[in-house]
Amino acid sequence: MAALAAGSSPPLDVRQRGERARRILLWLYAGLFYCFLYLPILLLVVLSFNDSQTIGLPLQGATLRWYREVLGSPEMMWSIANSFMLGVVSAVIATLLALLMALGFRQEFPLKALLMKIILLPILIPGIVGGVIYLVFFGYGEMRFGVWSSALPVHITWVLPFAFLTLFPRIHGLDRSLEEAAADLGARPFTVFRRVVLPIIRPGVVATAMFAFTLSFDEFIRTLFVIGNERTAPVHLWTLLSDQMAPFLPAVGVLITVISMLVSFVGFAASARASRTG
């Protein structure tokens, strides 16, 4: 009987206490994780309404004047507009190139694996190293530094591999029999793509474009090396931090975060729709 008792499973109350302790630890870990992740953002939002000339606690009251100051600053609004336009153009071009490459990679051709690694190479290069490389490249090419002359190709190069990685699984998983059936019925290749392939992958394309826009809009390190005298929102924010700890800086951070989050939510919604229709 003693041996049987020694080999039996633990009593039910012991197992329940162990399971309860495990759940408590998991909840504690999740709570600490989310606090570490979101408390700085919450503090940034609180400080953006703080009626104080210094950034920090204690709170001196609530005010909207820092947002009015940001929205009334031509330099700040122009830098946000530059980031927005640069993000849109970069996202459109990178998504289009990623779509064409993903379609091309459905076929077998020499050095396919090597070309795949070359496309993904910008992800592996650290931002500061990439910035120095771009600076030397544009410097030797005697190209003018600016938003459209140098920052745009840098942003396209940066977001392209992410766009490709997002689109490639979606396109690779397409049922080729649908395209073959349309071709058998007399549809030309472009018609097959426009009438069959594109409607299926459209949500994924939209999600990829939103994701690419967010990456471009928030890009700082590489942009800093090639932007010249012009400014995007992250570069202008860094300039303000370097020159002065202006009290409206938390409001600038909140505005940039809100724009990125809104675009990300659109991308997530499109991606969810793509998963449901896939």
Secondary structure, 3 states (H helix, E strand, C coil): CHHHHHHCCCCHHHHHHHHHHHHHHHHHHHHHHHHHHHHHHHHHHHHHCECCCCCCCCCCCECCHHHHHHHCCHHHHHHHHHHHHHHHHHHHHHHHHHHHHHHHCCCCCCCHHHHHHHHHHHHHCCHHHHHHHHHHHHHHCCCCCCHHHHHHHHHHHHHHHHHHHHHHHHHHCCCHHHHHHHHHCCCCHHHHHHHHHHHHHHHHHHHHHHHHHHHHHHCCHHHHHHCCCCCCHHHHHHHHHHHCCCCCHHHHHHHHHHHHHHHHHHHHHHHHHHHHHC
